[in-house]
Amino acid sequence: GRDEVLRMVEPKETPKTAQAEAGMPTDEGKTITIAKATIDDAFANMNEMLSQVRVRPHFKDGNPDGFMLSSIRSDSIFYKLGLRSGDIVLGVNDEQLSSVDDMLSLYQNLKSGSQVALNVRRQGREERMRYVFE
């Protein structure tokens, strides 16, 4: 019969040099190198690839805010790309994602590009993930 209050304190930011020394990601993000053949194999069977993840639009304050990923299988191309369930893909190559057409652009960039950068919100923090295809 009583109210309890939970107070959460935001941790102070760690300077980038201390983050790098501790092995923590900095604002530059991380780079993932993946074989072009792996991407080609994934895109060869689109139905199989789409069964490996659920993608739905995400909204913040009533406005489109990217796409939320869920149900990512651990053997999927999405997992190999470092994406996890709950991630919100905000943009590709510094262009905001807000429509299905934008998602198709991501698909084309992954399929034909040699490098792609994703802006992702994971557990409330924004990260930049760079992909290099060899």
Buried (B, 14 or more C-beta within 10 A) or exposed (E): EEEEEEEEEEEEEEEEEEBEEEEEEBEEBEEBEBEEEBBEEBEEEEEEBEEBBEBEBBEEEEEBBBBBBEEBEEEBBBBBBBBBBEBBBBBBBEBEBBEEEBBEBBEEBBBEBEEBBBBBBBEEEEBBBBBEBE
